[in-house]
Amino acid sequence: MRTPVIAGNWKMYKTLAESVDFVRELAPRLAPFTNVERVVCPTFVALAAVGAELKRTDHTDIHVGAQSVHWEAQGAFTSQISPTMLQGIAEYVIIGHSECRAYLGETDEQVNKKVKAALKHGLKPIVAVGESLQQNEAGETATFVGGQVRAALVDVSADEMANVIIAYEPIWAIGTGRSADGATANNIIGGTIRATLAELYGSDVAQSVRIQYGGSVKPDNMAEYMSQPDIDGALVGGASLKVNDFVALVEIAAREKGTQGA
Ligand code: PEP
């Protein structure tokens, strides 16, 4: 049984003070839904303070994730944050988000290096993959997304896959208000991503890895995704910036597919 996981990607929103205020309001409202894993991913500068606030208020079952990481433990990489710097302040890290791929030039090879570095240093990667509108319309989704999954996981072992989450996020659905319908998303997640994992690691691992959907997930379309058998939660941008929406998403996930003891 895969525990559903809802992760809020706050992108470059919320100052340090706003992040702490937000999580102070959010955490007690997410607390009842222990059958869903709940993750908040603030900006780097707010990570430690958000984690401290969760600890102070005894909400340590809300997990903290970073939005990226460098692959080196240290070095002359101005502006970058290393996996050792995240140890102790983040448990998860989003890697390969389409905004990093598009605006920061993150390549499949770098994504793979980041995934391996994160795992080596005890961080759990949320690996984002997804096709462009052009690729989607050309019927290339399965080939492209399958290729991204393979590239991200080069030299990642079957045992390490226990700590990896994959997020299927069609680029054309991120922040646009357009979203893939539930059955289509489930088809890519089950028929392409899980099938690729089965080829790489065998069916037991493929069945155990959690795969999220992401792309304009909102309270009013959440049930459509959570009712799908292969979708194990959501990576959420815009709607995770509002307390009521974040709570509603987790509540729907708990109702549709929560397991015990996340
Ligand atoms: C995201 O940032 O990963 C995302 C899916 O954003 P949104 O929910 O706003 O589409």
Boltz pocket constraint, residues with backbone or C-beta under 6 A from the ligand:
constraints:
  - pocket:
      binder: B
      contacts: [[A, 9], [A, 11], [A, 169], [A, 173], [A, 174], [A, 175], [A, 176], [A, 214], [A, 215], [A, 216], [A, 217], [A, 235], [A, 236], [A, 237], [A, 238], [A, 239]]
      max_distance: 6.0
